[in-house]
């Protein structure tokens, strides 16, 4: 057996066959307009800067708090629950990975919508479970899954890339009849008019976990900080299988500072919502179809559906959007809401390259 074959034979068969998750393109050079990964165009809270300046680098010789007590207390206070109902992860992606390990048996099924966040199917394959996709309705709204659809279900709300919000009552009704664990991924919820946190904190809740991130509304995509809230037995299961020290000391200090300054986050969100409305009106005026957004991005279709060509033309001029090839999404573009200056430049470029 040749050397390469001997190496490959040591890799788990389901991992060898796996097509890994591909993040959005991450260009970095002067003058670009980066509207492809749903980052926040505004800086995080000044309290984040203060926390960084106060941080004693000499303490890095010590292990961080393995159960992030201060952060859990802040999350619990902000969401009206007990700290024992809170878990914190190295980004929401870590929480998703732990979720699949804690609540899905090998060979089980993980349900989600199609289209939605493409990491879910990858996590199913890593777990050696079966990803089971439920197609969205023709108008991109979420149908209510059958109660026996899968062993667990991940419901992104608002959904990505479509930007639409499902009513909490619809999700709550599904959870009531669903025998498995439901994780509601609320990565974009601070840009939405409603949320599902009350499902997670309800005294009789037995199967709903609500997950959030500081990457979007808190402007901390570069730090990696996510948290979730749910029933104590389910949260305890996540603690059993997490890495010993999954949240470093600096992330805990910075995350706590951001979470204690909700007014700053909400002020940034208000600016983004105003720009989102302005961009939606401008695209409507150019005969685009724009879905009603509850996120910090728009899902929009150019007049003739020439999304791929326009995406390429804009990219050649260093304006980056997100395009998802495929029969349902190929005529659409996902546009992150940037600063007003960035949006003005985008609209000028769209007018220039209109096909």
C-alpha positions as a LaTeX table, in Angstrom:
\begin{tabular}{lrrr}
\hline
Residue & $x$ (\AA) & $y$ (\AA) & $z$ (\AA) \\
\hline
Unk1 & 0.00 & 0.00 & 0.00 \\
Unk2 & 1.42 & 3.39 & $-0.96$ \\
Unk3 & 2.08 & 6.04 & 1.67 \\
Unk4 & $-0.94$ & 8.20 & 0.68 \\
Unk5 & $-3.31$ & 5.25 & 0.79 \\
Unk6 & $-2.00$ & 4.23 & 4.21 \\
Unk7 & $-2.62$ & 7.74 & 5.53 \\
Unk8 & $-6.12$ & 7.92 & 4.05 \\
Unk9 & $-7.03$ & 4.52 & 5.49 \\
Unk10 & $-6.67$ & 5.98 & 8.98 \\
Unk11 & $-9.33$ & 8.65 & 8.42 \\
Unk12 & $-12.90$ & 7.76 & 9.41 \\
Unk13 & $-14.83$ & 6.85 & 6.28 \\
Unk14 & $-17.60$ & 9.36 & 6.92 \\
Unk15 & $-15.03$ & 12.13 & 7.44 \\
Unk16 & $-13.11$ & 11.20 & 4.31 \\
Unk17 & $-16.35$ & 11.53 & 2.33 \\
Unk18 & $-17.30$ & 14.80 & 4.01 \\
Unk19 & $-17.60$ & 18.08 & 2.12 \\
Unk20 & $-16.65$ & 20.63 & 4.78 \\
Unk21 & $-18.35$ & 23.94 & 5.49 \\
Unk22 & $-17.14$ & 26.82 & 3.31 \\
Unk23 & $-17.33$ & 30.24 & 5.05 \\
Unk24 & $-18.04$ & 33.41 & 3.14 \\
Unk25 & $-15.11$ & 34.91 & 1.29 \\
Unk26 & $-12.85$ & 36.97 & 3.55 \\
Unk27 & $-10.94$ & 39.51 & 1.42 \\
Unk28 & $-8.88$ & 42.12 & 3.25 \\
Unk29 & $-7.54$ & 45.11 & 1.36 \\
Unk30 & $-8.04$ & 48.85 & 1.27 \\
Unk31 & $-11.05$ & 50.18 & $-0.60$ \\
Unk32 & $-13.14$ & 47.02 & $-0.68$ \\
Unk33 & $-16.81$ & 46.93 & 0.30 \\
Unk34 & $-17.46$ & 43.73 & 2.21 \\
Unk35 & $-21.17$ & 42.97 & 2.36 \\
Unk36 & $-21.01$ & 39.18 & 2.19 \\
Unk37 & $-20.66$ & 37.83 & 5.74 \\
Unk38 & $-23.24$ & 39.81 & 7.76 \\
Unk39 & $-20.71$ & 41.61 & 9.91 \\
Unk40 & $-21.67$ & 44.79 & 11.75 \\
Unk41 & $-20.34$ & 48.00 & 10.13 \\
Unk42 & $-20.06$ & 49.77 & 13.50 \\
Unk43 & $-17.60$ & 49.15 & 16.34 \\
Unk44 & $-18.55$ & 47.35 & 19.54 \\
Unk45 & $-19.32$ & 49.06 & 22.83 \\
Unk46 & $-16.66$ & 51.39 & 24.30 \\
Unk47 & $-16.86$ & 49.11 & 27.33 \\
Unk48 & $-15.21$ & 46.45 & 25.19 \\
Unk49 & $-12.27$ & 48.78 & 24.63 \\
Unk50 & $-12.14$ & 49.49 & 28.37 \\
Unk51 & $-12.20$ & 45.78 & 29.18 \\
Unk52 & $-9.29$ & 45.17 & 26.82 \\
Unk53 & $-7.31$ & 48.03 & 28.35 \\
Unk54 & $-7.97$ & 46.74 & 31.89 \\
Unk55 & $-7.12$ & 43.15 & 31.07 \\
Unk56 & $-3.95$ & 42.07 & 32.88 \\
Unk57 & $-1.93$ & 40.11 & 30.34 \\
Unk58 & 0.00 & 38.48 & 33.18 \\
Unk59 & $-3.13$ & 36.55 & 34.19 \\
Unk60 & $-2.94$ & 34.59 & 30.94 \\
Unk61 & $-0.65$ & 32.16 & 32.78 \\
Unk62 & $-3.78$ & 31.02 & 34.65 \\
Unk63 & $-6.62$ & 28.90 & 33.30 \\
Unk64 & $-9.89$ & 30.78 & 32.73 \\
Unk65 & $-13.07$ & 30.14 & 34.67 \\
Unk66 & $-14.22$ & 26.82 & 33.16 \\
Unk67 & $-17.90$ & 27.55 & 33.78 \\
Unk68 & $-17.83$ & 31.31 & 32.97 \\
Unk69 & $-19.82$ & 32.33 & 36.05 \\
Unk70 & $-19.77$ & 36.09 & 35.52 \\
Unk71 & $-20.93$ & 35.84 & 31.91 \\
Unk72 & $-23.69$ & 33.39 & 32.79 \\
Unk73 & $-24.98$ & 35.73 & 35.49 \\
Unk74 & $-25.18$ & 38.60 & 32.99 \\
Unk75 & $-26.92$ & 36.47 & 30.34 \\
Unk76 & $-29.36$ & 35.20 & 32.96 \\
Unk77 & $-30.12$ & 38.71 & 34.17 \\
Unk78 & $-30.65$ & 39.96 & 30.60 \\
Unk79 & $-33.01$ & 37.10 & 29.76 \\
Unk80 & $-34.88$ & 36.51 & 33.00 \\
Unk81 & $-33.61$ & 33.04 & 33.81 \\
Unk82 & $-31.27$ & 31.22 & 36.17 \\
Unk83 & $-27.50$ & 31.02 & 35.45 \\
Unk84 & $-27.94$ & 27.23 & 35.55 \\
Unk85 & $-30.01$ & 27.58 & 32.38 \\
Unk86 & $-27.15$ & 29.25 & 30.48 \\
Unk87 & $-24.33$ & 27.73 & 28.47 \\
Unk88 & $-21.58$ & 29.75 & 26.76 \\
Unk89 & $-19.60$ & 28.60 & 23.76 \\
Unk90 & $-16.67$ & 29.51 & 21.54 \\
Unk91 & $-19.05$ & 31.01 & 19.01 \\
Unk92 & $-22.49$ & 29.59 & 18.35 \\
Unk93 & $-20.88$ & 27.06 & 16.01 \\
Unk94 & $-19.35$ & 25.26 & 19.01 \\
Unk95 & $-22.76$ & 25.13 & 20.66 \\
Unk96 & $-24.22$ & 23.62 & 17.51 \\
Unk97 & $-21.50$ & 20.96 & 17.43 \\
Unk98 & $-22.08$ & 20.10 & 21.10 \\
Unk99 & $-25.83$ & 20.01 & 20.47 \\
Unk100 & $-25.40$ & 17.31 & 17.83 \\
Unk101 & $-23.15$ & 15.29 & 20.16 \\
Unk102 & $-25.42$ & 15.59 & 23.20 \\
Unk103 & $-28.83$ & 14.94 & 21.67 \\
Unk104 & $-28.32$ & 12.88 & 18.50 \\
Unk105 & $-27.30$ & 9.25 & 18.49 \\
Unk106 & $-24.88$ & 8.05 & 15.82 \\
Unk107 & $-27.04$ & 7.28 & 12.82 \\
Unk108 & $-29.84$ & 9.56 & 14.05 \\
Unk109 & $-31.47$ & 12.40 & 12.15 \\
Unk110 & $-30.94$ & 16.17 & 12.38 \\
Unk111 & $-33.70$ & 18.25 & 10.85 \\
Unk112 & $-33.46$ & 21.74 & 9.39 \\
Unk113 & $-34.94$ & 23.79 & 6.57 \\
Unk114 & $-33.68$ & 24.19 & 3.02 \\
Unk115 & $-32.30$ & 26.70 & 2.37 \\
Unk116 & $-30.82$ & 27.65 & 5.73 \\
Unk117 & $-27.40$ & 27.88 & 7.40 \\
Unk118 & $-25.35$ & 25.31 & 5.50 \\
Unk119 & $-23.27$ & 24.30 & 8.54 \\
Unk120 & $-26.13$ & 22.15 & 9.86 \\
Unk121 & $-25.75$ & 19.50 & 7.18 \\
Unk122 & $-21.98$ & 19.44 & 7.72 \\
Unk123 & $-22.42$ & 18.93 & 11.47 \\
Unk124 & $-24.80$ & 16.06 & 10.77 \\
Unk125 & $-22.20$ & 14.40 & 8.55 \\
Unk126 & $-19.45$ & 14.93 & 11.16 \\
Unk127 & $-21.68$ & 13.27 & 13.75 \\
Unk128 & $-22.29$ & 10.39 & 11.31 \\
Unk129 & $-25.97$ & 11.28 & 11.51 \\
Unk130 & $-28.40$ & 11.93 & 8.68 \\
Unk131 & $-29.19$ & 15.50 & 7.80 \\
Unk132 & $-32.83$ & 15.82 & 6.84 \\
Unk133 & $-33.84$ & 19.00 & 5.03 \\
Unk134 & $-37.42$ & 20.28 & 4.93 \\
Unk135 & $-37.97$ & 22.58 & 1.92 \\
Unk136 & $-39.23$ & 26.06 & 2.64 \\
Unk137 & $-42.56$ & 27.09 & 1.19 \\
Unk138 & $-42.62$ & 28.63 & $-2.29$ \\
Unk139 & $-42.55$ & 32.11 & $-0.71$ \\
Unk140 & $-39.53$ & 31.12 & 1.45 \\
Unk141 & $-41.57$ & 31.03 & 4.66 \\
Unk142 & $-41.07$ & 28.11 & 7.05 \\
Unk143 & $-43.61$ & 25.29 & 7.09 \\
Unk144 & $-44.30$ & 23.62 & 10.41 \\
Unk145 & $-42.34$ & 20.35 & 10.41 \\
Unk146 & $-44.17$ & 17.09 & 11.13 \\
Unk147 & $-43.68$ & 16.08 & 14.77 \\
Unk148 & $-41.89$ & 12.88 & 13.68 \\
Unk149 & $-39.65$ & 14.60 & 11.15 \\
Unk150 & $-36.30$ & 14.04 & 12.91 \\
Unk151 & $-34.63$ & 13.24 & 16.23 \\
Unk152 & $-33.66$ & 16.89 & 16.75 \\
Unk153 & $-34.46$ & 20.03 & 14.78 \\
Unk154 & $-32.53$ & 23.28 & 14.28 \\
Unk155 & $-34.80$ & 26.21 & 13.39 \\
Unk156 & $-32.97$ & 29.37 & 12.35 \\
Unk157 & $-35.16$ & 32.34 & 13.18 \\
Unk158 & $-34.91$ & 34.75 & 11.46 \\
Unk159 & $-33.77$ & 32.38 & 8.75 \\
Unk160 & $-30.63$ & 32.78 & 6.69 \\
Unk161 & $-30.20$ & 33.45 & 3.84 \\
Unk162 & $-33.86$ & 34.37 & 3.37 \\
Unk163 & $-34.08$ & 36.96 & 6.21 \\
Unk164 & $-37.67$ & 35.99 & 7.11 \\
Unk165 & $-39.01$ & 35.69 & 10.67 \\
Unk166 & $-41.33$ & 32.90 & 11.75 \\
Unk167 & $-43.82$ & 33.74 & 14.48 \\
Unk168 & $-42.81$ & 32.45 & 17.93 \\
Unk169 & $-46.31$ & 30.97 & 18.29 \\
Unk170 & $-45.67$ & 28.75 & 15.24 \\
Unk171 & $-42.36$ & 27.55 & 16.71 \\
Unk172 & $-43.92$ & 27.09 & 20.13 \\
Unk173 & $-46.75$ & 24.99 & 18.70 \\
Unk174 & $-44.22$ & 22.77 & 16.92 \\
Unk175 & $-42.14$ & 22.40 & 20.09 \\
Unk176 & $-45.23$ & 21.41 & 22.09 \\
Unk177 & $-45.87$ & 18.40 & 19.83 \\
Unk178 & $-42.24$ & 17.58 & 19.07 \\
Unk179 & $-40.67$ & 14.70 & 21.04 \\
Unk180 & $-37.08$ & 15.70 & 20.27 \\
Unk181 & $-34.93$ & 18.67 & 21.22 \\
Unk182 & $-35.53$ & 21.88 & 19.28 \\
Unk183 & $-32.71$ & 24.42 & 18.99 \\
Unk184 & $-33.83$ & 27.88 & 17.83 \\
Unk185 & $-30.84$ & 29.64 & 16.30 \\
Unk186 & $-31.43$ & 33.36 & 16.89 \\
Unk187 & $-28.19$ & 34.72 & 15.44 \\
Unk188 & $-30.02$ & 37.70 & 13.89 \\
Unk189 & $-32.82$ & 38.18 & 16.38 \\
Unk190 & $-31.74$ & 41.62 & 17.65 \\
Unk191 & $-32.68$ & 42.97 & 14.21 \\
Unk192 & $-36.14$ & 41.38 & 14.42 \\
Unk193 & $-39.39$ & 42.55 & 16.06 \\
Unk194 & $-39.91$ & 39.34 & 18.06 \\
Unk195 & $-38.01$ & 36.38 & 19.52 \\
Unk196 & $-38.41$ & 32.95 & 21.10 \\
Unk197 & $-36.58$ & 33.43 & 24.38 \\
Unk198 & $-39.82$ & 33.05 & 26.34 \\
Unk199 & $-40.03$ & 29.46 & 25.03 \\
Unk200 & $-36.62$ & 28.67 & 26.51 \\
Unk201 & $-37.25$ & 30.31 & 29.89 \\
Unk202 & $-40.81$ & 29.01 & 30.43 \\
Unk203 & $-41.08$ & 26.94 & 33.64 \\
Unk204 & $-42.64$ & 24.00 & 31.78 \\
Unk205 & $-40.13$ & 23.99 & 28.92 \\
Unk206 & $-38.63$ & 20.55 & 28.43 \\
Unk207 & $-37.18$ & 20.60 & 24.91 \\
Unk208 & $-36.43$ & 24.13 & 23.60 \\
Unk209 & $-32.96$ & 25.69 & 23.55 \\
Unk210 & $-32.56$ & 29.24 & 22.22 \\
Unk211 & $-29.09$ & 30.16 & 20.95 \\
Unk212 & $-27.62$ & 33.61 & 20.28 \\
Unk213 & $-24.30$ & 35.10 & 19.24 \\
Unk214 & $-22.37$ & 38.32 & 19.82 \\
Unk215 & $-21.06$ & 38.27 & 16.23 \\
Unk216 & $-23.85$ & 40.31 & 14.62 \\
Unk217 & $-25.63$ & 42.89 & 16.75 \\
Unk218 & $-22.80$ & 43.23 & 19.28 \\
Unk219 & $-20.12$ & 43.74 & 16.58 \\
Unk220 & $-17.88$ & 40.96 & 17.91 \\
Unk221 & $-17.57$ & 38.53 & 14.99 \\
Unk222 & $-13.79$ & 38.49 & 15.46 \\
Unk223 & $-13.97$ & 37.27 & 19.04 \\
Unk224 & $-16.16$ & 34.10 & 18.92 \\
Unk225 & $-18.79$ & 34.18 & 21.60 \\
Unk226 & $-22.17$ & 32.46 & 21.64 \\
Unk227 & $-24.59$ & 31.42 & 24.34 \\
Unk228 & $-27.76$ & 29.43 & 24.72 \\
Unk229 & $-30.60$ & 29.21 & 27.24 \\
Unk230 & $-32.75$ & 26.19 & 27.96 \\
Unk231 & $-33.96$ & 23.67 & 30.53 \\
Unk232 & $-31.37$ & 22.82 & 33.18 \\
Unk233 & $-31.08$ & 19.10 & 32.27 \\
Unk234 & $-30.33$ & 19.90 & 28.61 \\
Unk235 & $-27.87$ & 22.66 & 29.52 \\
Unk236 & $-26.15$ & 20.30 & 31.98 \\
Unk237 & $-25.66$ & 17.81 & 29.16 \\
Unk238 & $-23.71$ & 20.42 & 27.19 \\
Unk239 & $-21.43$ & 21.04 & 30.18 \\
Unk240 & $-20.65$ & 17.33 & 30.37 \\
Unk241 & $-19.15$ & 17.21 & 26.87 \\
Unk242 & $-17.59$ & 20.65 & 26.38 \\
Unk243 & $-13.84$ & 21.17 & 26.25 \\
Unk244 & $-12.35$ & 21.72 & 29.71 \\
Unk245 & $-11.70$ & 25.43 & 29.09 \\
Unk246 & $-13.72$ & 26.24 & 25.99 \\
Unk247 & $-13.95$ & 30.00 & 26.64 \\
Unk248 & $-10.67$ & 31.85 & 27.11 \\
Unk249 & $-10.28$ & 34.54 & 29.75 \\
Unk250 & $-10.12$ & 37.41 & 27.28 \\
Unk251 & $-13.33$ & 36.36 & 25.51 \\
Unk252 & $-15.10$ & 36.11 & 28.86 \\
Unk253 & $-13.99$ & 39.61 & 29.88 \\
Unk254 & $-14.89$ & 41.19 & 26.54 \\
Unk255 & $-18.17$ & 39.31 & 26.25 \\
Unk256 & $-19.24$ & 40.41 & 29.70 \\
Unk257 & $-18.48$ & 44.04 & 28.88 \\
Unk258 & $-20.52$ & 43.90 & 25.67 \\
Unk259 & $-23.48$ & 42.17 & 27.30 \\
Unk260 & $-23.57$ & 44.83 & 30.03 \\
Unk261 & $-24.00$ & 47.61 & 27.47 \\
Unk262 & $-27.27$ & 46.78 & 25.75 \\
Unk263 & $-28.03$ & 50.45 & 24.95 \\
Unk264 & $-24.94$ & 50.64 & 22.71 \\
Unk265 & $-25.94$ & 47.47 & 20.87 \\
Unk266 & $-29.47$ & 48.73 & 20.39 \\
Unk267 & $-28.26$ & 52.09 & 19.07 \\
Unk268 & $-26.13$ & 50.31 & 16.45 \\
Unk269 & $-29.08$ & 48.08 & 15.56 \\
Unk270 & $-31.29$ & 51.16 & 15.07 \\
Unk271 & $-28.80$ & 52.61 & 12.58 \\
Unk272 & $-28.64$ & 49.33 & 10.69 \\
Unk273 & $-32.43$ & 49.06 & 10.57 \\
Unk274 & $-32.68$ & 52.57 & 9.10 \\
Unk275 & $-30.12$ & 51.72 & 6.44 \\
Unk276 & $-31.84$ & 48.39 & 5.77 \\
Unk277 & $-35.11$ & 50.20 & 5.06 \\
Unk278 & $-33.37$ & 52.72 & 2.81 \\
Unk279 & $-31.64$ & 50.01 & 0.80 \\
Unk280 & $-34.85$ & 48.00 & 0.46 \\
Unk281 & $-36.68$ & 51.07 & $-0.87$ \\
Unk282 & $-33.85$ & 51.81 & $-3.29$ \\
Unk283 & $-33.84$ & 48.26 & $-4.65$ \\
Unk284 & $-37.62$ & 48.21 & $-4.95$ \\
Unk285 & $-37.30$ & 51.40 & $-6.96$ \\
Unk286 & $-34.94$ & 49.56 & $-9.31$ \\
Unk287 & $-37.49$ & 46.76 & $-9.78$ \\
Unk288 & $-35.75$ & 44.27 & $-7.52$ \\
Unk289 & $-37.77$ & 41.80 & $-5.49$ \\
Unk290 & $-36.79$ & 42.14 & $-1.83$ \\
Unk291 & $-38.04$ & 39.83 & 0.91 \\
Unk292 & $-39.18$ & 41.56 & 4.14 \\
Unk293 & $-36.09$ & 41.37 & 6.32 \\
Unk294 & $-35.83$ & 40.74 & 10.07 \\
Unk295 & $-32.01$ & 40.54 & 9.91 \\
Unk296 & $-28.98$ & 42.71 & 9.17 \\
Unk297 & $-29.10$ & 41.68 & 5.52 \\
Unk298 & $-31.49$ & 41.62 & 2.57 \\
Unk299 & $-32.32$ & 38.67 & 0.36 \\
Unk300 & $-33.04$ & 40.26 & $-2.99$ \\
Unk301 & $-33.60$ & 39.28 & $-6.62$ \\
Unk302 & $-32.42$ & 41.56 & $-9.46$ \\
Unk303 & $-35.06$ & 42.43 & $-12.07$ \\
Unk304 & $-34.13$ & 39.70 & $-14.55$ \\
Unk305 & $-32.71$ & 37.29 & $-12.00$ \\
Unk306 & $-29.17$ & 37.95 & $-13.24$ \\
Unk307 & $-27.73$ & 37.47 & $-9.77$ \\
Unk308 & $-24.67$ & 35.44 & $-10.76$ \\
Unk309 & $-23.56$ & 37.93 & $-13.41$ \\
Unk310 & $-24.11$ & 40.94 & $-11.18$ \\
Unk311 & $-22.37$ & 39.21 & $-8.28$ \\
Unk312 & $-19.31$ & 38.58 & $-10.50$ \\
Unk313 & $-19.27$ & 42.13 & $-11.90$ \\
Unk314 & $-19.45$ & 43.67 & $-8.44$ \\
Unk315 & $-16.79$ & 41.31 & $-7.12$ \\
Unk316 & $-14.44$ & 42.32 & $-9.93$ \\
Unk317 & $-14.79$ & 45.87 & $-8.63$ \\
Unk318 & $-14.15$ & 44.82 & $-5.02$ \\
Unk319 & $-17.76$ & 44.90 & $-3.84$ \\
Unk320 & $-18.51$ & 41.58 & $-2.17$ \\
Unk321 & $-22.03$ & 40.18 & $-1.80$ \\
Unk322 & $-23.09$ & 36.56 & $-1.21$ \\
Unk323 & $-24.50$ & 34.38 & $-3.96$ \\
Unk324 & $-25.90$ & 30.90 & $-3.36$ \\
Unk325 & $-26.06$ & 28.90 & $-6.60$ \\
Unk326 & $-28.95$ & 26.49 & $-6.83$ \\
Unk327 & $-32.45$ & 26.12 & $-8.26$ \\
Unk328 & $-34.16$ & 28.08 & $-5.46$ \\
Unk329 & $-31.50$ & 30.64 & $-4.56$ \\
Unk330 & $-29.49$ & 31.13 & $-7.75$ \\
Unk331 & $-31.42$ & 34.22 & $-8.86$ \\
Unk332 & $-31.02$ & 35.92 & $-5.48$ \\
Unk333 & $-28.27$ & 37.82 & $-3.67$ \\
Unk334 & $-27.73$ & 38.22 & 0.05 \\
Unk335 & $-26.62$ & 41.75 & 0.88 \\
Unk336 & $-25.25$ & 42.62 & 4.32 \\
Unk337 & $-26.36$ & 46.03 & 5.58 \\
Unk338 & $-23.19$ & 48.09 & 5.68 \\
Unk339 & $-22.65$ & 51.74 & 6.49 \\
Unk340 & $-24.59$ & 54.37 & 4.57 \\
Unk341 & $-21.47$ & 55.22 & 2.58 \\
Unk342 & $-20.99$ & 51.58 & 1.60 \\
Unk343 & $-24.62$ & 51.26 & 0.57 \\
Unk344 & $-24.37$ & 54.42 & $-1.56$ \\
Unk345 & $-21.37$ & 52.94 & $-3.37$ \\
Unk346 & $-23.19$ & 49.63 & $-3.82$ \\
Unk347 & $-26.22$ & 51.32 & $-5.37$ \\
Unk348 & $-24.02$ & 53.35 & $-7.71$ \\
Unk349 & $-22.27$ & 50.17 & $-8.80$ \\
Unk350 & $-25.59$ & 48.36 & $-9.33$ \\
Unk351 & $-26.72$ & 51.19 & $-11.59$ \\
Unk352 & $-23.45$ & 51.00 & $-13.49$ \\
Unk353 & $-23.52$ & 47.24 & $-13.98$ \\
Unk354 & $-27.28$ & 46.76 & $-14.42$ \\
Unk355 & $-27.59$ & 44.10 & $-17.09$ \\
\hline
\end{tabular}
